Each structure stands twice: as C-alpha cells, then as structure tokens.
Amino acid sequence: MAKGSRGTKKRESVSTAMGWTVLEQAFAVIIVMLIVTTAVGFLWKKETVRVEYIDERIGAIDLRPDDPANSTFYFERGLKGAYQFVASYRLAGTGPLVHFKVYNETTGIVLVSETTASTFYKRVIVTPADAGEYRFEWWVTGTTGTSRVEYDVLIEPTEKLVI
C-alpha cells in the first residue's frame, strides 16, 4: 500500500426500496384481519335469539260415528304472539264423512272453516290480535264405519325474539 492511500471498504447499505416479501405481506394481511374481526366482535351488540314454543302434532286416528268416545279428535293450543300453523291431513280409505275445523275458543274467530275434503293442506298466520286458545278438531258424521285420519300440524312463531 502506498503511503497516503487509505484502504477503502465498500459499504453495502440495506435499501428500504426492496419492500416486503410475499410471506411478510400475507402475515400482515392476516394480522390486520384478526385485529378488525376482534374489534368488530367487541363493538357489535351480541343478540340472543329466543325461539318460542314450536309444536308439531303428527299421528293417525280412527274415527267412528257409532262410538261417542272415538267420534271426535281434537287438541287445543294457546297462541299469544305472531304464529303460523301449517295443517294437513289425509283420509286413508273410505268411510264416514270427516269434518275439520280450526277456531279460537276464546273469541270465536274461525281460522279454518269447516271442511270435508279428503286431503287438506293450509298455512295460516295468527297475529297477536288473534291471541287465544285454539282448537284443532276432526269429527265424523254418518251411521257406521271407520275413517282413518292421518294428520300433521306444525305450529311455530313467525318472528324471532331478540333479548
């Protein structure tokens, strides 16, 4: 080395222009998503949904007009709020005439007028103004014989209740 010359060392500086790698970018996106999700979860009002009483009656009954104990079949159900019911039945075989009716025993409101159809399907909305004790009733008229009624009635609320 010559006198007066100094040794120079190349210095490599790390450039900030290189940017983030793809893996670093992916981790950053995941972290930001987790932070946002957590923040929204704490800020958002949590709601609890309470489902009111759902009732489904499925079965079959043999109705006989000459037997007072088995000439009528019914069940009662109180409805207070906004409900709907889906009623269906089918007569299996031929026999005495079967009647069906749904009415409010409290107010006298008839939701399903008396029908003698051999198959039946209907969806009915019950408003809170129509609250009361409802009777779903099947009965037979005639002199002898048996009519088998296969029924399916679903009663459920029409809206969710948020607590």
C-alpha positions as CSV (number, residue, x, y, z in Angstrom):
1,M,0.0,0.0,0.0
2,A,1.2,3.3,-0.9
3,K,1.7,6.0,1.7
4,G,-1.2,8.3,2.0
5,S,-3.7,6.0,0.5
6,R,-6.1,4.7,2.7
7,G,-7.9,1.5,2.3
8,T,-11.5,1.9,1.4
9,K,-14.0,-0.6,2.3
10,K,-17.2,-0.8,0.3
11,R,-20.1,-0.4,2.5
12,E,-23.3,-2.0,1.4
13,S,-26.3,-0.3,2.7
14,V,-29.6,-2.0,3.1
15,S,-32.1,-0.4,0.8
16,T,-35.5,0.2,2.0
17,A,-36.7,0.1,-1.5
18,M,-36.6,-3.7,-1.5
19,G,-40.1,-3.9,0.0
20,W,-41.7,-6.7,1.8
21,T,-41.6,-10.3,0.7
22,V,-44.8,-12.0,-0.2
23,L,-44.8,-14.0,3.0
24,E,-44.5,-10.8,5.1
25,Q,-47.4,-9.3,3.2
26,A,-49.6,-12.3,3.8
27,F,-48.8,-12.3,7.5
28,A,-49.6,-8.6,7.6
29,V,-53.0,-9.1,5.9
30,I,-53.8,-11.9,8.3
31,I,-52.9,-9.8,11.4
32,V,-55.0,-6.9,10.2
33,M,-58.0,-9.1,9.5
34,L,-57.7,-10.6,13.0
35,I,-57.5,-7.1,14.6
36,V,-60.5,-5.9,12.7
37,T,-62.6,-9.0,13.4
38,T,-61.8,-8.8,17.1
39,A,-62.6,-5.1,17.3
40,V,-65.9,-5.6,15.5
41,G,-66.7,-8.5,17.8
42,F,-66.3,-6.4,20.9
43,L,-68.2,-3.4,19.5
44,W,-71.1,-5.3,17.9
45,K,-74.0,-5.9,20.1
46,K,-74.5,-9.6,20.7
47,E,-78.1,-10.7,20.4
48,T,-79.6,-13.8,21.8
49,V,-82.5,-15.2,19.8
50,R,-85.2,-17.0,21.8
51,V,-87.4,-19.2,19.8
52,E,-90.8,-19.5,21.2
53,Y,-92.6,-22.8,21.6
54,I,-92.7,-24.9,18.4
55,D,-95.3,-27.6,18.4
56,E,-95.8,-30.4,15.9
57,R,-98.5,-32.9,16.1
58,I,-98.3,-35.9,13.8
59,G,-100.4,-39.0,14.1
60,A,-103.3,-41.0,12.9
61,I,-106.7,-41.6,14.5
62,D,-109.6,-43.9,13.6
63,L,-112.9,-42.0,13.9
64,R,-116.2,-44.0,14.3
65,P,-119.6,-42.2,14.4
66,D,-121.2,-45.0,16.4
67,D,-118.6,-44.7,19.2
68,P,-119.1,-41.5,21.2
69,A,-115.5,-41.8,22.7
70,N,-114.0,-42.0,19.2
71,S,-116.2,-39.9,17.0
72,T,-114.2,-36.7,17.7
73,F,-110.5,-36.0,17.9
74,Y,-109.1,-32.6,18.9
75,F,-106.2,-30.8,20.6
76,E,-106.0,-27.3,21.9
77,R,-103.1,-24.9,21.8
78,G,-102.8,-21.4,23.2
79,L,-101.3,-18.8,20.9
80,K,-100.2,-15.4,22.3
81,G,-97.9,-13.9,19.7
82,A,-97.3,-13.9,16.0
83,Y,-97.6,-17.5,14.9
84,Q,-98.3,-19.6,11.9
85,F,-99.6,-23.1,11.6
86,V,-99.4,-25.5,8.8
87,A,-102.2,-28.0,8.9
88,S,-102.6,-31.0,6.7
89,Y,-104.4,-34.3,6.8
90,R,-105.3,-37.2,4.6
91,L,-108.1,-39.7,4.8
92,A,-106.9,-43.3,4.4
93,G,-109.7,-45.4,2.8
94,T,-113.3,-44.6,2.6
95,G,-115.7,-44.4,5.5
96,P,-118.0,-41.9,7.2
97,L,-117.6,-38.2,6.3
98,V,-114.8,-36.5,8.2
99,H,-115.1,-32.8,9.1
100,F,-112.2,-30.5,10.1
101,K,-112.2,-27.0,11.7
102,V,-109.8,-24.7,13.5
103,Y,-111.2,-21.9,15.7
104,N,-110.4,-19.7,18.6
105,E,-112.4,-20.8,21.7
106,T,-111.7,-17.5,23.4
107,T,-113.0,-15.2,20.8
108,G,-114.9,-17.4,18.4
109,I,-112.6,-16.5,15.4
110,V,-112.6,-19.3,12.8
111,L,-109.2,-19.7,11.1
112,V,-110.1,-22.8,9.0
113,S,-113.8,-23.1,8.1
114,E,-115.4,-26.5,8.4
115,T,-114.3,-28.7,5.5
116,T,-114.9,-32.3,4.5
117,A,-112.1,-32.6,2.0
118,S,-110.4,-36.0,1.8
119,T,-106.9,-34.2,1.7
120,F,-106.2,-30.9,3.2
121,Y,-103.2,-28.5,3.3
122,K,-103.2,-24.9,4.5
123,R,-100.8,-22.4,6.1
124,V,-102.5,-19.8,8.3
125,I,-100.9,-16.7,10.0
126,V,-102.1,-15.9,13.5
127,T,-101.5,-12.3,14.6
128,P,-101.1,-11.1,18.2
129,A,-104.5,-9.6,18.0
130,D,-106.0,-13.1,17.4
131,A,-104.4,-14.5,20.6
132,G,-106.3,-17.1,22.4
133,E,-106.9,-20.8,22.9
134,Y,-107.3,-22.6,19.5
135,R,-109.0,-25.9,18.9
136,F,-108.0,-28.2,16.0
137,E,-110.9,-30.6,15.6
138,W,-111.8,-33.5,13.5
139,W,-115.2,-35.3,13.7
140,V,-117.3,-37.8,11.7
141,T,-120.9,-37.9,10.7
142,G,-122.7,-40.9,9.5
143,T,-124.1,-44.1,11.0
144,T,-121.4,-46.8,10.9
145,G,-117.9,-47.5,9.7
146,T,-114.4,-46.1,10.4
147,S,-112.4,-43.3,8.9
148,R,-108.7,-43.1,9.4
149,V,-107.3,-39.6,9.5
150,E,-103.5,-39.1,9.2
151,Y,-102.7,-35.6,10.4
152,D,-99.7,-33.3,10.6
153,V,-100.0,-29.9,12.3
154,L,-96.9,-27.7,12.7
155,I,-97.3,-24.6,14.9
156,E,-94.4,-22.1,15.1
157,P,-93.6,-18.4,15.7
158,T,-93.3,-16.2,12.7
159,E,-90.7,-13.9,14.1
160,K,-87.6,-14.2,16.3
161,L,-87.5,-12.5,19.6
162,V,-84.3,-10.7,20.4
163,I,-83.4,-10.4,24.1
